């Protein structure tokens, strides 16, 4: 079963690092996942996001306002 992962953020260094960490976590686990980067402010507003970066997995916000670490992301993906 494939996971859907979204990283919301305007493209700042924290957002880019979070996106990279998501890619690395998925690679390390060897799972299938759709990774989506959302940088459009209007689209982010639809998610009622005020602080970035935001990590969403299968529609659930897991981390917001800080960089999600690789090991932390892997734990979320195992759930």
N, C-alpha and C positions, 0 to 999 in steps of 0.2 A: 504494500500500500504506500503510495507516494505521499509525501508531506508537501504542504504549500507553506513556504517561508517568505515573509515580506520584511524588507528593511525600509523603514520610512525615515527620510532625512533629506535636507537640501543639498547634499553633496559635500558636506564639511569633512575634515579629516576623521572625526569620530564615526561618522556615518560610513565612510569608505572602509575604515578598519573593521567595523561591525560586519559589513558586507563580506569582506575578505575572510573574517573569522567564520562566518556562516559557510562559505564555500569550503573552507578547510575542514570544518567539522563534518560536513556531509561527505567529503572525500575520505576522511579518516574512518568514518563509520561504514563507508561503502554502500550507502543507501540511495534510493531515488528520491529526488526532491525538486520541486519547482521553486526556484529562487527569483523573487521579484524585487527590484529596486524601485521605490517610489520617491521621486524627487519633486514632483509637482505640488506646490503649496496648496492649491485648491483641492487636489485629491487627498492630501494629508488631512485637510480640515474635515473631510467626510468621516475620518476615523476619530475625530475629536482629540487630536494629538496636539499638545502644547509644547512638550519638550522632546527633543530628538537627541540621538537616534532612538528609534523604536524597533524592537524585534517582535514580530508576530509569527506564531506557528499555528497553522490551521485555524486562523481567525481569532486566536487568543493572544493578547499582549503578554509577553513574557518578561521583557526588559524595556524600560524607557528612561531616557535622560543620561545614559552612560553606555560605554562600550561593553557589549556582551563578549565574554571570554570563550575561547574554543571549548574548553572542558565543560563549561556551564551550558553551552549550546548543545553539546553532545548529550548531556543529561536530559535536557528538554526533549530532544529528538527520540530518546529511548522510551519516553513515557507513552 
